[in-house]
């Protein structure tokens, strides 16, 4: 049963088969959580978004139809929409100044510290991008989806996605270039 295609499993989940839905959740949790975490930059928020994604899978499985898109593409789209909704909600509710995260200052190996600092700098630069540019970079770079798949997930044309990628990469380069020596160690 674990070798069944996603499409066959979602069809069975749509008929109320909890085991089929469970297999889909097991198969896709890591990827969905990763995309949610990169968008939301918070473990609890990413966990909530991933959970909501799989809840919607269960709720809407009976209505899912392939129609040219892979199941995984649809699932990513659901996750991205949930993340974008959460980000919009945060912007409406969040105070203008938020407290910075506390950095763990426990002693570590130099390389691990350097790698963590580099990730933090890159993640902060990524977080400063507009939501749609960040989503495009997240899907194409971190999730390693093709431009066609990412465009479907974001519900934009491939040209629009490529424009978002170009603007996002340019903005990242502009933000990270002054720190180049620091980032390359």
Beta strands, then each sheet from edge to edge (+ up, - down):
end
